[in-house]
Amino acid sequence: MTTAPWRDPALPAAARVDDLLARMTLQEKTAQLYGVWVGADTDGDGVAPLQREMTSDYDWDELITHGLGQLTRSFGTAPVDPELGARALARAQRRIAAAGRFGIPAVAHEECLAGFTAWGATAYPVPLAWGASFDPALVEEMARRIGADLRAAGVHQGLAPVLDVVRDPRWGRVEETIGEDPYLVGTIGAAYVRGLESAGVVATLKHFAGYASSVGARNLAPVRAGVREFADVTLPPFEMALREGGARSVMAAYNETDGVPASADPALLTQLLREEWGFTGTVVADYFGIGFLETLHRVAGSPAEAAHAALAAGIDVELPTLKCYGKPLVEAVRAGEVPEALIDRAARRVLLQKCELGLLDEDWSPEPTAPIDLDSAANRTLARQLAEKSVVLLDNPDGLLPLAPDARIAVVGPRAADALAMLGCYSFPSHVGVLHPEVPMGIGIPTLLESLRAELPDAKVTFAEGCDVSGPDRAGFTEAVARASESDVCVAVLGDRAGLFGRGTSGEGCDVADLQLPGVQAELLDALVSTGVPVVLVLLTGRPYALGRWHGRLGAVVQAFFPGEEGGPAVAGVLSGRVNPSGRLPVSVPRMPGGQPWTYLQPPLGLADEVSSLDPTPLYPFGHGRSYTCFTWETTQSPEPVIDTDGSYDVTVTVRNTGDRAGTEVVQLYLHDPVASVTRPDVRLIAYQRLELTPGEASRVTFRFHPDLSAFTDRSGRRVVEPGALELRLAASSADVRHTTRLQLTGPVRVLGAGRRLSCGAEVSGVG
């Protein structure tokens, strides 16, 4: 028996796919372009926007006779034992392969934003905590483990990371982002992609592009970002994750920008993404995003018109289930309304990816090859490490922390004794588990109260909830004040409850009007402070909240962004002193709850000045974080070195731990451009490096600056490097500059293309 060329692994993938496409009917090719959500629940609360309205009925057995592109969230829709789920997925794959003429299985995809979104899987810290760690290597290792768990369960594609740059912290999905700086988002995001892809899982960049810049911070609201903001803030993380991470898929965003929905924008999805950046992978729709072209954006009059617009723009796969790319599209092609060449283009991309994944090989098997443990001891150890590195000590003015081991401690607040306080909205227990209260959580999640008692066994720890996260009831204030009054110190544990579409105070569709603490938590904190007992404020949140109301009145402030299943021990370790805090803010913490939106990437007129009574200066700036030890910074610099616009310059600093315990300093390098042809942010991050130092130890870090890192989009839309003066600022935060080097760039204006340098290299060496 002769093997068909498309089955021959010795042939190039392109030749195999060309041979296969030539054999396929229109319906068989189209079937590769949509997913099916087998377990989609159209009743009750969903896990995707307008899930009930957008989910279609279909005959499964009839559908798969033509093949199937994707299987949607076999694990992430309802609680299922991982072993049973893997076997069920394998059975579904065998049925799909047996039903079609070519025996091609589907690509199985799952959410994996803070770990595999499956029952019993490790719940890692959320992406905002990744940003707070300033540790790409650790994030890469986490993603590698997530990828290995996905593959063990039979999953091929992960819908992560989110590379949206925070523009307004009132937006509900801030917890899913890495931060407010494109360089931090890009470097951490690219590391996550490398880890996931190294495990053989297709990483999917979300949400391309502009989604986080919605008007009024409302989910799915229009985006009115300018051309330069879009090019210089929104797009760089995606370019970095593609070029330096190797992502093989991109998800089109829900939003419209200046009247053009991303899902129907060929300038974005084809001209920029493919022709300029050279992307060759697949573009998938955000859930129901193609149907939304008809129902929400109203730029299409029917499902067929929506399908045509999305295909022409460059979306290859409709997710999560067929609505537009099925029968309406086939009929439109047969009627001559949609060119079949668009089907061929998308099907070829999908099949090339399936070929890369081994799904076209004759020896492909869907069977799990080993026992499945989605929350291994190694996973939990890594989750603990990342949580510990992400906790930010915002303030400790009088050294109240670490807590005395035998202190009388009142733990107060609605987040202290709730395991879900540690999790973001895309962790399975918060995302799906809350809809199934009869099912156990599936993983162990110590609360902060439990963890603090374990951390300080000689302390006398009492507890009072005080109030709910978002409710108006103040009845618990009396007990909370009583517990605080009889203690040496009060630990107030406040923050968010993650949820979806208004079911939480943080998460997708949980946008807020301002940045005051939810419910009556601010009043509870006022009551605790008024006792005169020192108060340590611990925040477990998905966004920054305004803290100016209590500035100077608190004994210490600790910020943790949904730190995952090991977050309780991690935060307790910081409070006890077992962990020396090393997290840094990936988002600014505002002084007052209004006056938003604001991030640190502001040109001169976006900063405090004398022409407005509103001062947007944050209480704690981007990059800020304190330690239990202290450091000195030393550098020597040339008197205003001169380099070419295509030259390079090494910026070196020596950091020494001058305290009495081991600790970590995060050296940050910022760029200031005094004069440019368009307004520029006063400062922006271009490099950073964690330095872990024992007492008395010193390390030298050298950043290799290239002028490409000073590039921006000029008035004509070109990305350019302009000659002139620059300042490179070594800093402990965006507002805490330790040393400044002034440079002169000489030579012509350089116009950069797709091969520009995106990141700044760093070298660390010990100092005797």
Disulfide bonds with the S-S distance in Angstrom:
none
